[in-house]
């Protein structure tokens, strides 16, 4: 018997488990007492089937689901629990812990292990391994794992000795990445972003649009025929594609923006600022290593610059000039880069590095890509039109829309597993290329030209220069545009941004 009574608390191997903590665990696992889950959105995310299948039958015992705040990680986790219960899994075999909301863990030096073994004794009623041998393994769900110090070491100790299946979520690329390193061979990492274009179409009751890129089918990106088929795919679903893209352009990819369509832009903007940006800056990033507090004002100023320069690669001099003007302080370049990386770790932004070929790193600065263009609109209070119709009425906004489109493409590509993404800075006689996908030994240059009129020669000069250099090993290129475009060069596939976003 692991647990014994000591006064008004339960103890586990001498570790106190306060009554309010036990009550919290029971109330946040209502299925133990026959109660239902809170109401969930009827539509399950496209990633749901992958997560559900890998949790049950995957090669690793741990699935890590990472993504920025408010993209729907907790909802997907709860959809998995709902599906397990519907499948007939005994409620006692499911344990969920939300570490971003959990009450005091005082006295628990290893809280994850302690809570799991409390669950084994008090709820499961049998050793984890005995249940697994009987074909009834326990499922453990850990929400916002990065809020727990040394979570990966504790989880490693658990899965090394106990046959459990674990799904954990996290909003920190760095901390989840560090956990992946220490859990090598035991963990599979998946990434959840904002709503895909076809998910927006489904959520609003439009025509169902199938994905073109199969799961684990990223080698297909090396074939020019895939990109040509993606163009045809967009044309086949033109009506639903255009309607979904208009909604995406107006409201972005955050699920709440599409489930609460009655909310006006002002209310939505305030929600995004308070629950995402300020929550990240004041909560997720407020304390660094060894308890050192980070400068909230500097983080806010840098996020503002990331919004202003989305789709660009500002030089250190630009950062320093802007920060010194805004903060009236002497901010160093190393500190600026470190704080940018903190924002990158929260998955609010992506820092796309310059391309490295044969260990030769090209001189250049990281390119800034935002996780969702509506964060820029809400934070800067500046809505930039993205659809062809809207831009035709505001042509002066076209250059800014082009940078935002580039930011959208960069973040989307950076979220693809099994591929490497960089950008190609201008150097001597070689023009810049917005992005370069590397898959194996193949490189695919991608240029974004988000304007109404495309010059087949001038607007493809960067792509053609990259393709013509044998050392780049690039068999074809991709031009992402505002509208449908035809190009004479058979090596370059042109497709509108709306079709590009139907890839997954």
Wavefront OBJ file of the C-alpha trace (Angstrom):
o trace
v 0.000 0.000 0.000
v 1.673 3.210 -1.212
v -0.511 5.795 0.537
v -1.051 6.201 4.253
v -2.971 8.697 6.377
v -0.933 11.304 8.235
v -3.039 13.918 9.982
v -5.300 15.627 7.470
v -3.071 14.850 4.449
v -2.255 11.789 2.369
v 1.419 10.978 1.964
v 3.204 9.089 -0.752
v 6.616 7.729 0.231
v 6.809 10.621 2.723
v 5.604 13.212 0.169
v 2.527 15.204 1.201
v -0.473 15.379 -1.085
v -2.703 18.117 0.260
v -6.484 17.523 0.393
v -7.175 20.482 -1.922
v -4.783 18.997 -4.490
v -6.507 15.619 -4.339
v -9.886 17.338 -4.710
v -8.572 19.256 -7.711
v -7.361 16.065 -9.392
v -10.709 14.367 -8.908
v -12.692 17.350 -10.189
v -10.532 17.769 -13.281
v -10.970 14.071 -14.085
v -14.791 13.978 -13.872
v -15.090 10.649 -15.748
v -13.790 8.852 -12.652
v -17.091 9.572 -10.931
v -19.244 9.063 -14.030
v -19.526 12.757 -14.911
v -19.122 14.093 -18.431
v -16.401 16.244 -19.934
v -17.194 19.939 -20.388
v -18.780 20.666 -23.800
v -16.256 20.425 -26.623
v -16.336 21.939 -30.136
v -17.917 19.425 -32.524
v -15.118 19.706 -35.094
v -11.930 17.841 -34.325
v -8.674 19.245 -35.676
v -7.024 17.622 -38.671
v -4.160 16.486 -36.440
v -6.547 14.596 -34.151
v -6.397 11.265 -35.983
v -2.597 11.304 -36.035
v -2.391 12.066 -32.316
v -5.063 9.498 -31.426
v -3.474 6.724 -33.467
v 0.058 7.361 -32.260
v -1.022 7.572 -28.641
v -2.506 4.089 -28.879
v -0.203 2.343 -31.320
v 2.803 4.606 -31.922
v 6.406 3.484 -31.710
v 7.054 5.679 -28.661
v 5.227 5.775 -25.354
v 5.169 9.587 -25.239
v 3.547 11.984 -27.726
v 4.434 15.670 -27.308
v 2.037 18.173 -28.850
v 3.494 21.657 -28.997
v 2.111 24.932 -30.298
v 1.578 28.569 -29.429
v -0.995 29.583 -26.837
v -4.675 29.360 -27.802
v -4.198 27.277 -30.966
v -6.266 24.458 -29.455
v -3.833 22.032 -27.794
v -5.973 21.498 -24.694
v -9.113 21.088 -26.804
v -7.398 18.440 -28.931
v -6.207 16.683 -25.777
v -9.780 16.634 -24.461
v -11.044 15.350 -27.821
v -8.630 12.420 -27.462
v -9.946 11.695 -23.963
v -13.516 11.893 -25.285
v -12.683 9.449 -28.083
v -11.070 6.980 -25.679
v -14.152 7.023 -23.458
v -16.423 6.589 -26.484
v -14.274 3.671 -27.596
v -15.000 1.960 -24.279
v -11.746 2.600 -22.403
v -12.476 2.332 -18.678
v -12.574 5.809 -17.093
v -10.121 4.762 -14.379
v -7.475 4.213 -17.076
v -7.395 7.923 -17.986
v -5.542 10.529 -15.908
v -5.249 14.213 -16.838
v -3.122 16.859 -15.105
v -3.119 20.539 -16.149
v 0.077 22.048 -14.808
v -0.826 25.609 -15.815
v -3.790 25.574 -13.438
v -2.808 23.110 -10.728
v -2.906 24.308 -7.108
v 0.093 24.204 -4.800
v 2.551 21.366 -5.196
v 4.266 22.111 -1.899
v 6.249 19.229 -0.513
v 6.361 17.339 -3.794
v 9.959 17.244 -4.969
v 8.991 15.157 -8.000
v 5.384 16.216 -8.628
v 4.831 14.417 -11.926
v 6.006 11.075 -10.543
v 4.213 11.618 -7.257
v 0.878 12.431 -8.890
v 1.155 9.516 -11.319
v 1.808 7.041 -8.509
v -0.980 8.575 -6.438
v -3.255 7.981 -9.439
v -2.004 4.393 -9.780
v -2.833 3.569 -6.179
v -5.984 5.620 -5.612
v -7.725 5.415 -8.995
v -6.231 2.751 -11.261
v -6.094 0.259 -8.423
v -3.291 -1.870 -9.885
v 0.341 -1.444 -10.981
v 0.821 0.218 -14.368
v 2.710 -2.763 -15.775
v 0.080 -5.268 -14.660
v -2.619 -3.244 -16.427
v -0.536 -3.071 -19.603
v 0.088 -6.830 -19.548
v -3.669 -7.323 -19.305
v -4.134 -5.200 -22.446
v -5.496 -2.220 -20.493
v -2.696 0.355 -20.301
v -3.184 3.634 -18.484
v -3.337 6.872 -20.496
v -1.724 9.907 -18.873
v -2.401 13.420 -20.198
v -0.107 16.251 -19.114
v -1.215 19.731 -20.183
v 1.348 22.584 -20.403
v 4.202 20.380 -19.262
v 6.796 23.142 -19.587
v 5.436 24.800 -16.442
v 6.861 21.927 -14.415
v 10.545 22.020 -13.504
v 12.438 18.885 -14.617
v 9.336 17.390 -16.207
v 11.371 15.470 -18.790
v 13.599 13.741 -16.228
v 10.564 12.683 -14.216
v 8.734 11.498 -17.320
v 11.786 9.526 -18.436
v 11.912 7.797 -15.055
v 8.209 6.943 -15.397
v 8.197 5.530 -18.931
v 11.484 3.672 -18.435
v 9.883 1.565 -15.732
v 6.137 1.739 -16.309
v 4.196 0.732 -19.444
v 1.987 3.809 -19.772
v 0.932 5.867 -22.786
v 1.491 9.629 -22.385
v 0.235 12.673 -24.296
v 1.696 15.985 -23.183
v 1.233 19.505 -24.502
v 3.448 22.560 -24.270
v 3.700 26.157 -25.441
v 7.493 26.330 -25.337
v 9.513 25.057 -28.276
v 12.698 25.285 -26.202
v 11.498 23.380 -23.161
v 9.658 20.745 -25.177
v 12.725 20.465 -27.418
v 14.974 19.955 -24.404
v 12.600 17.269 -23.177
v 12.748 15.587 -26.565
v 16.541 15.419 -26.292
v 16.492 13.806 -22.845
v 13.647 11.474 -23.900
v 15.307 10.402 -27.154
v 13.774 7.175 -28.412
v 10.801 7.536 -26.075
v 9.005 10.591 -27.494
v 7.410 11.723 -30.759
v 6.831 15.460 -31.242
v 3.917 16.873 -33.235
v 3.141 20.537 -33.820
v -0.286 22.160 -33.805
v -0.655 25.541 -35.453
v -3.625 27.768 -36.176
v -6.559 26.481 -38.173
v -5.704 25.168 -41.615
v -7.590 26.700 -44.520
v -9.585 23.505 -45.020
v -10.414 23.459 -41.298
v -11.796 26.987 -41.597
v -13.919 25.820 -44.534
v -15.237 22.865 -42.508
v -15.900 24.975 -39.429
v -18.066 27.336 -41.486
v -19.977 24.539 -43.221
v -18.351 24.866 -46.644
v -17.412 22.133 -49.081
v -15.082 19.573 -47.537
v -11.558 20.024 -48.927
v -9.227 17.005 -48.629
v -5.535 17.540 -47.827
v -3.095 17.042 -50.677
v -0.009 16.251 -48.613
v -0.241 12.844 -46.967
v 0.974 12.246 -43.428
v 4.689 11.410 -43.561
v 4.567 12.212 -47.278
v 7.012 15.106 -47.234
v 9.258 13.513 -49.848
v 6.506 14.418 -52.321
v 7.576 18.054 -51.970
v 10.739 17.189 -53.906
v 8.661 16.470 -57.014
v 7.534 19.370 -59.225
v 4.386 17.419 -60.088
v 3.196 17.716 -56.484
v 3.277 21.517 -56.728
v 1.505 21.449 -60.083
v -1.158 19.220 -58.575
v -1.450 21.633 -55.626
v -2.246 24.370 -58.143
v -4.921 22.187 -59.758
v -6.199 21.222 -56.294
v -6.817 24.883 -55.508
v -8.661 25.368 -58.783
v -10.880 22.334 -58.155
v -12.015 23.797 -54.841
v -11.881 27.411 -55.937
v -15.204 28.503 -54.421
v -14.582 27.022 -50.961
v -10.910 28.003 -51.116
v -11.666 31.658 -51.808
v -14.416 31.846 -49.176
v -12.189 30.227 -46.528
v -9.243 32.440 -47.464
v -11.390 35.547 -47.076
v -12.283 34.447 -43.547
v -8.643 33.630 -42.835
v -7.558 37.043 -44.123
v -10.094 38.804 -41.894
v -9.888 36.698 -38.713
v -6.668 34.664 -38.914
v -6.285 31.079 -37.772
v -7.057 31.163 -34.060
v -9.990 28.802 -33.370
v -11.756 31.275 -31.081
v -11.979 33.795 -33.933
v -14.052 31.361 -35.999
v -16.094 29.783 -33.214
v -17.108 33.233 -31.962
v -18.101 34.802 -35.266
v -20.468 37.157 -33.462
v -17.508 38.879 -31.791
v -16.494 42.086 -33.563
v -12.880 42.859 -34.395
v -12.361 45.144 -31.392
v -13.386 42.423 -28.946
v -11.311 39.802 -30.742
v -8.244 42.065 -30.846
v -8.451 42.702 -27.110
v -8.780 38.959 -26.477
v -5.709 38.165 -28.597
v -3.610 40.813 -26.879
v -4.590 39.824 -23.348
v -4.749 36.032 -23.550
v -1.878 35.420 -25.952
v 0.703 38.191 -26.251
v 0.566 39.622 -22.728
v 0.072 36.156 -21.222
v 3.264 34.982 -22.911
v 5.244 38.073 -21.938
v 4.014 38.429 -18.350
v 3.671 34.732 -17.487
v 5.592 32.362 -19.766
v 8.669 34.586 -20.125
v 8.647 36.525 -16.875
v 11.245 34.323 -15.173
v 14.339 32.950 -16.868
v 17.064 30.564 -15.788
v 17.974 30.548 -12.097
v 14.953 32.678 -11.318
v 16.227 35.760 -13.120
v 13.395 38.075 -14.095
v 13.259 39.193 -17.711
v 12.558 42.738 -18.819
v 8.865 42.837 -19.709
v 9.172 46.232 -21.376
v 11.946 44.991 -23.654
v 9.943 41.887 -24.571
v 6.944 44.023 -25.510
v 9.096 46.381 -27.554
v 10.711 43.483 -29.413
v 7.362 41.871 -30.152
v 6.204 45.209 -31.528
v 9.236 45.260 -33.820
v 8.559 41.651 -34.858
v 5.077 42.743 -35.902
v 6.331 45.785 -37.795
v 9.046 43.845 -39.588
v 7.113 40.606 -40.177
v 8.381 39.011 -43.363
v 11.647 40.988 -43.176
v 15.134 40.340 -41.823
v 16.101 43.528 -39.929
v 19.756 44.153 -39.186
v 20.997 44.424 -35.581
v 21.466 48.154 -36.177
v 17.763 48.569 -36.927
v 16.784 46.718 -33.754
v 19.129 48.774 -31.620
v 18.084 52.089 -33.127
v 14.381 51.324 -32.710
v 14.765 49.980 -29.172
v 16.916 52.847 -27.966
v 14.418 55.325 -29.371
v 11.411 53.539 -27.858
v 12.909 52.675 -24.454
v 15.412 55.517 -24.001
v 17.949 52.927 -22.892
v 21.201 51.489 -24.188
v 20.219 47.969 -25.255
v 22.985 45.648 -26.503
v 22.787 43.459 -29.609
v 23.431 40.207 -27.719
v 20.624 40.895 -25.274
v 18.324 41.800 -28.161
v 19.046 38.526 -29.959
v 18.579 36.536 -26.744
v 15.160 38.107 -26.147
v 14.166 37.473 -29.755
v 15.003 33.818 -29.202
v 12.800 33.816 -26.098
v 9.878 34.958 -28.261
v 10.819 32.317 -30.823
v 10.695 29.670 -28.092
v 7.078 30.565 -27.304
v 6.190 29.870 -30.975
v 4.699 33.360 -31.340
v 7.350 34.060 -33.956
v 9.756 32.054 -36.083
v 13.300 33.169 -36.723
v 14.239 31.814 -40.153
v 18.026 31.565 -40.484
v 20.094 32.289 -43.599
v 20.874 29.276 -45.755
v 23.958 27.225 -45.011
v 25.449 25.246 -47.917
v 28.362 22.845 -47.387
v 29.066 24.342 -43.950
v 29.288 27.828 -45.452
v 26.822 30.044 -43.657
v 25.633 32.998 -45.699
v 25.893 36.360 -44.004
v 22.475 37.616 -43.078
v 19.989 38.162 -40.278
v 17.093 35.993 -39.123
v 13.846 36.591 -40.989
v 10.810 37.291 -38.779
v 7.605 35.291 -39.311
v 4.543 35.624 -37.065
v 2.425 32.663 -36.029
v -0.735 34.544 -37.094
v -1.172 37.843 -38.908
v -4.076 38.825 -36.638
v -1.616 39.171 -33.748
v 0.056 41.915 -35.737
v -3.293 43.534 -36.492
v -4.408 43.424 -32.849
v -1.085 44.500 -31.325
v -0.381 47.357 -33.759
v -4.083 48.168 -34.280
v -3.522 48.051 -38.026
v -5.573 45.758 -40.252
v -3.901 45.056 -43.600
v -6.076 43.673 -46.431
v -4.929 40.378 -47.929
v -7.595 39.348 -50.442
v -7.428 40.473 -54.097
v -10.709 42.405 -53.835
v -9.692 44.283 -50.694
v -6.254 45.132 -52.075
v -7.790 46.452 -55.296
v -9.482 49.125 -53.136
v -6.320 49.846 -51.135
v -3.383 49.460 -53.571
v -1.149 51.550 -51.305
v -1.220 48.651 -48.827
v 0.130 46.126 -51.344
v 3.822 46.289 -50.230
v 2.864 45.732 -46.588
v 0.465 42.938 -47.572
v 3.370 41.338 -49.442
v 5.508 41.226 -46.304
v 2.637 39.771 -44.279
v 2.054 37.130 -46.969
v 5.750 36.263 -46.762
v 5.430 35.941 -42.986
v 2.436 33.615 -43.392
v 4.314 31.423 -45.869
v 7.423 31.290 -43.672
v 5.608 30.242 -40.514
v 3.568 27.669 -42.453
v 6.668 26.102 -44.007
v 8.581 26.152 -40.716
v 5.805 24.044 -39.166
v 6.333 21.195 -41.633
v 8.168 18.282 -40.002
v 11.053 16.519 -41.694
v 12.085 19.564 -43.747
v 14.583 22.355 -43.145
v 13.704 25.962 -43.890
v 16.058 28.876 -44.489
v 16.194 31.998 -46.604
v 18.796 33.076 -49.152
v 20.210 36.591 -48.597
v 21.443 38.668 -51.505
v 25.154 38.445 -52.082
v 27.260 39.997 -54.849
v 25.612 38.987 -58.142
v 23.258 36.476 -56.499
v 19.774 37.882 -55.770
v 17.892 37.011 -52.595
v 15.311 34.227 -52.382
v 12.560 34.457 -49.767
v 12.720 30.816 -48.616
v 14.588 27.617 -49.398
v 13.149 24.239 -48.413
v 15.719 21.488 -47.963
v 14.498 17.892 -48.091
v 17.318 15.392 -48.096
v 19.777 16.687 -50.685
v 17.131 18.586 -52.666
v 16.550 22.322 -52.292
v 13.385 24.097 -53.380
v 13.571 27.898 -53.682
v 10.300 29.672 -52.898
v 9.595 33.304 -53.713
v 6.569 35.357 -52.602
v 5.365 38.051 -55.014
v 2.071 39.236 -53.588
v 0.906 41.713 -56.182
v -1.787 41.903 -58.847
v 0.547 41.998 -61.845
v 3.450 39.555 -62.128
v 6.316 40.206 -64.492
v 7.416 36.727 -65.669
v 11.012 37.894 -66.031
v 11.621 40.444 -63.278
v 9.685 38.620 -60.541
v 11.442 35.291 -61.099
v 15.024 36.505 -61.326
v 15.894 35.214 -57.825
v 14.379 31.793 -58.483
v 16.064 31.423 -61.863
v 19.464 32.447 -60.513
v 19.158 29.890 -57.723
v 18.047 27.140 -60.117
v 20.855 27.787 -62.549
v 23.592 27.310 -59.959
v 24.421 23.595 -60.002
v 25.758 23.552 -56.431
v 22.305 24.458 -55.099
v 20.841 21.152 -56.344
v 17.466 22.792 -57.013
v 15.469 21.148 -59.848
v 12.544 23.617 -59.731
v 11.173 26.628 -57.890
v 7.837 27.895 -56.568
v 6.344 31.382 -56.929
v 3.546 32.243 -54.496
v 1.261 35.001 -55.756
v -1.868 36.972 -54.998
v -3.911 35.548 -57.873
v -3.705 32.849 -60.548
v -0.637 33.419 -62.735
v 0.886 31.672 -65.729
v 4.650 31.594 -66.245
v 6.579 30.611 -69.379
v 9.424 28.910 -67.479
v 8.460 25.222 -66.968
v 10.848 24.973 -64.006
v 8.765 27.401 -61.921
v 5.326 26.596 -60.522
v 3.156 29.618 -59.733
v 0.247 29.273 -57.342
v -1.778 31.751 -55.282
v -1.319 31.911 -51.518
v -4.837 30.549 -51.035
v -3.946 27.371 -52.963
v -0.589 27.034 -51.218
v -2.406 26.955 -47.855
v -4.431 23.917 -49.011
v -1.296 21.760 -48.968
v -2.162 20.198 -45.607
l 1 2 3 4 5 6 7 8 9 10 11 12 13 14 15 16 17 18 19 20 21 22 23 24 25 26 27 28 29 30 31 32 33 34 35 36 37 38 39 40 41 42 43 44 45 46 47 48 49 50 51 52 53 54 55 56 57 58 59 60 61 62 63 64 65 66 67 68 69 70 71 72 73 74 75 76 77 78 79 80 81 82 83 84 85 86 87 88 89 90 91 92 93 94 95 96 97 98 99 100 101 102 103 104 105 106 107 108 109 110 111 112 113 114 115 116 117 118 119 120 121 122 123 124 125 126 127 128 129 130 131 132 133 134 135 136 137 138 139 140 141 142 143 144 145 146 147 148 149 150 151 152 153 154 155 156 157 158 159 160 161 162 163 164 165 166 167 168 169 170 171 172 173 174 175 176 177 178 179 180 181 182 183 184 185 186 187 188 189 190 191 192 193 194 195 196 197 198 199 200 201 202 203 204 205 206 207 208 209 210 211 212 213 214 215 216 217 218 219 220 221 222 223 224 225 226 227 228 229 230 231 232 233 234 235 236 237 238 239 240 241 242 243 244 245 246 247 248 249 250 251 252 253 254 255 256 257 258 259 260 261 262 263 264 265 266 267 268 269 270 271 272 273 274 275 276 277 278 279 280 281 282 283 284 285 286 287 288 289 290 291 292 293 294 295 296 297 298 299 300 301 302 303 304 305 306 307 308 309 310 311 312 313 314 315 316 317 318 319 320 321 322 323 324 325 326 327 328 329 330 331 332 333 334 335 336 337 338 339 340 341 342 343 344 345 346 347 348 349 350 351 352 353 354 355 356 357 358 359 360 361 362 363 364 365 366 367 368 369 370 371 372 373 374 375 376 377 378 379 380 381 382 383 384 385 386 387 388 389 390 391 392 393 394 395 396 397 398 399 400 401 402 403 404 405 406 407 408 409 410 411 412 413 414 415 416 417 418 419 420 421 422 423 424 425 426 427 428 429 430 431 432 433 434 435 436 437 438 439 440 441 442 443 444 445 446 447 448 449 450 451 452 453 454 455 456 457 458 459 460 461 462 463 464 465 466 467 468 469 470 471 472 473 474 475 476 477 478 479 480 481 482 483 484 485 486 487 488 489 490 491 492 493 494 495 496 497 498 499 500 501 502 503 504
